[in-house]
Amino acid sequence: MKLFSGSQDDFDYFIVPTINKPKQLTDTQSTINELHELDIDPECIKVVFNMVDIDDNMKRVFADLIDDCDHMATINTKAIIYENELFTRLKSESKSIAELINDDTDYKTQIQATDNRITRRELSHKLGTKRLAIGVSKQLDNTFKVLFGKKA
């Protein structure tokens, strides 16, 4: 961006994702520093905590980032995307999160109607994936609301 003077003005917000890994945390701090040096308003730099373990204490795990960068960016520890098995499952799915949620298949009825263990296992997997998608979708909507104060 430094080479393209004024290009930062083309963006309303800068979403900076981070994960709890040393290199990525260092990269996150560097990115925030670079944006700060370009005189980006801290309200326009928003950090998203990604792949967070549900049991993590956010203020402890990300303490250095929060302490070093909270004056240069908007850091709300509720802007979280938790680690979730759905993201691994999506690699083998041909459907998006929205498509999974909107799937009207009655997997419970199909599971009860079959005696085939393999079919039952496959249907249970599909039902579980749909339920994971519903939870992740709510989480993503909440993260959006935390970042921007409005419904997705």
C-alpha positions, 0 to 999 in steps of 0.5 A: 500500500505504501507504493500506491499512495492513497490506496488505503482510502479505497477501503472502509475497514481493514479486517486483520485475522489472527490465530494463536500461533507465534508467527501469525501473532507477529504478522498480525502486529506487523500488519496493524503497525503498517496500517497505523503508519498509514494513518488509518483510523483505529476504528477502521482496523478490526481484529478477528480472533480465528481458530480459537479454542473454546476453552482459551482465556482470550485476554491471557492468550492474546495479551501481548497483541491486546497490550501492544496494539489496542491503541492502533486498532479496534480489538474486541475479544468477542470478535471470535471464530472458534475452532470447529470441526465444520471447517475440516468437514467443508473440505470434503463437502460440495456445499456452502454453510448456507446450503448445509443450513438450508438443506431440508432433508429429514436426516432423523427420519431417514436414520430411523428408517434404515437398518443399514449401519453404513447408511445410518452412519453417513446420514448421521454424519450429514445431520451432524454437519448440518448442526455444526453449520447452524452453530458456525453461522450463528457465530459468524453472524455474532462476530459480524455484529461485534465488529460492525454493530449491526446484523449480517 
